[in-house]
Every structure is written in structure tokens, then in C-alpha cells.
């Protein structure tokens, strides 16, 4: 009897020293698609130790948003080769100082002027609309939280109400109105 297994739709792999990485995009027997990330480390005795993480398609946007936030933090901190715990700790220190303490080339408004909107993240553009964050959170971080709540989808953000946007601490009627007005202008432009 033929046993139908999960089907590989796409595969990538790469190595670094005695570590091998495999990224497999698969379709399960129930037709769900998922990403299987495997790391294989060669041991001293020649055997391999494997660890695997599986992310189902409906959760891809969470993985991408988390990685985007992490990389975004590293860029703003201008640090390389930091463990995740250090990035989180330094990000907390950065927030307390505010965007004005950031390198001018990394501040949303200055970046917009210097390199243009096409080189900016959605969170940076939304941060420009809302203007300021909270005492413990920059406008960029606040915008990232809002985007994370809508799965990173601007079309879903555009359907939100003042009430739902105002549920984020640091967002009131003025900031929610700025976000919704900008999205409405974009919708009207596309309708022309």
C-alpha cells in the first residue's frame, strides 16, 4: 500500500562549518502548507544532532513580523553579532531615550527625506503619521505593535475603527484619525 507523505514544494539548504541548515516548504497530507526549518550539527563522533522548528502557513506573518522587528531593532542599534537577549535589552534602553537620540539617518522623518518612502518600512511611515510614541515606547515600536495586531496587512488596518486603534496605549483619537485618514487617501487614489 502506498503511504502518502508530506510533499516538499521547495527546498533550500546551506552550511556553515559543521552546521547545516535546511528550509523546506511542505504540503501536509491534509493540504496545509508549512515551513520546516532544520539545523543539523555534526558531533565529535561523526553523528548529527538535529533540531527542527515548524511554522504553519497561517502563522507566517507572525514569524515575518517577529523577524522584521528583530532586524529593525538591530539596524537602529547599529550593532552586529548580538545575542537576541542583548538586542531586547538595548532596544529597551533606546526607547527610553526616544527617536531624537537615534542616529539622524535612522529617524523616520530624516530617512524619508534622505532616501524616500520606498526605502521605509510600513511601521516607519505610520510612525511619521502618529508623530510620537509613549514614555516607554517609540512611535516606530507603537506602529509595529499596531501592524502586528493586523497581521502586517494595511488593508486590514484600513478597516479598523477609532475605537480599535485607540485600544493601543498611546493612540488616541488624533493618532487614530491620522492613520485612518492616510489610508483613506490611499484608497481614494487607487479608486481613480
N, C-alpha and C positions, 0 to 999 in steps of 0.2 A: 504494500500500500504506500502511496506517495504522501509524504508528510510535508505540507506547505509551511515553509519557514518565513521569517521576516525577510523582505526583499530590500537589498541595497539599491537606492535610487542614485546616490552619488557618494563618492569616497575621496578623501584627501588624507595624506599622511606625510609626516616629516619627522626628522630625527635631530637630536642634539646630544652628542656624546653617546652615553649608554641609555638615553631616554628616547622612546619612540612614541609619537602621538598619532592617533587615528581619529578622524572625524568622519562619521558615517551618517548620511541622511537616509533613513529607512522607512519602509511602509510595513506596518504590523499586519497580521492576518485579519484583524478587524478593520483594516483600511485606515487606521490612524497613522499619521506620519510623525516621526520623531528624529531628534539628533542624538547620536550616541558618541560621546567624547571619551576616548580611552587613552590612558597613559600606561606605557609598559616600560618598566625599569629593569635592566639587566643586573642580576645579582652577582656577587663574587663567585658563586659556584656555577655560573653559566645559565641558571634558570631565570625566569622572568616573573616579576611581581606586577600584576595589573590592577588598575583602579579605573572605574567607569562611572560616568555621570550620564543620565538620560534626561532629555528635556523634550516634552511633547510639543507639537506644533502650536497648540493653543497657548503655550507659555513662552513662545519665542520672544514676544515683545517684552516680557519681564526680564528675560536674560539679556536682551539687547539694551534695554533701558538701564539695567544694573551695570553692565559693562561700559556703556556710554558715560554714565555718571562717574564711574571709577576713573576712566581715562580722562574725562573732563577735569576731574579733581587733580590728577597728576599733572596735566598741562598747566592748570592755573597755579599749581605749586611749583612748577618748573623743576621737578625732581624726577630722577630716573632711578631704577633699581630699588624702589622702596617696597618693603612688605606691605600688604594691604592694611594691617593694623596701624602702621605709621602714617599711611595716606589718610586714614579716617581721623587719626589724632591731629595731624597737621591741618586737615580740612576744617576741623572744629576751631583751631586757632585762627585760621584765615578768616572764618566767618565773623569772629568777634571783632576783627579789625575793619571789616567792611570792604566793599568794592573799591573805594577810593584808595585803599592801601595796596591794591593789586598793581602789578606792572601795567603801565598805560596801554601797552599793546594788547593786553588781555581783557581790559574793561570793555563791556559790551558796546557802549556808545563810541568809544575811541576805535574799537575794532571795526565797527560798522563803517565809520568814516575812512579808515585806513585801507581796508580790504574789500568792503562791500558786503551786502546782505547774503550773497550766495556762499560766503565762507563762514557763516554763522549758524549755530545750532538753533533749533526752534526755541529752546529754553532761553538762549541769549536774546533772541528777538522779543519773546514775551517779557523777559526781564526789563527790556527797554520800555515796553508799554506800561508796566506796573511801577517802574521808577525806583522803588525801594523795597527792601525785604523787612525783616524783623530784627530785633536786637540780637537774636541768636542764629539768624539765617539770612543769607544774602538774597537779593532779588533773583539771581540765577538759580539758587537752590530752591527757592519757593516756586519758581517756574518749573523746575524739574519735577517737584512733587506734584504739581497740578498735571503735568503731562503724564507722569507715571500713573496717575489715577484714571486717565482716559486711555491707557494703553499706548501712549505716544501718538495718538491719532487726532489730528487737528479737526477732522470732520466731526468727530465725537465731541471735542471741546466746543465746537461751534453750536452744538445743540444744548449746552449746559445753560442753566438759569443763573440769575444773580444769586439766588439762594444757595445753589450747589457750589458755586465758586466762592461765595462768602463763607462757606464752611471751613475753608482753609484759614488757619490763623495767620493774620497779616494781610488778608484780602478782604476788603470791604466793598461797598457799592462803587466807589470811584475806580478802584483797580479792576473789578469785575466788568464795569462798564467799558473801560479802555480795551480790555481783551475782547469782549463781545463786539464792540464797535469795529475793531480792526478786522475781525473775522467776517463780519457782515460786509465791510467794504470789499474784502477779497471775494466773497460770494457774488456780490453785485458785479464786480469786474469780470468774473468768469461767465456771468449770465449775458454779458453784452455780446 
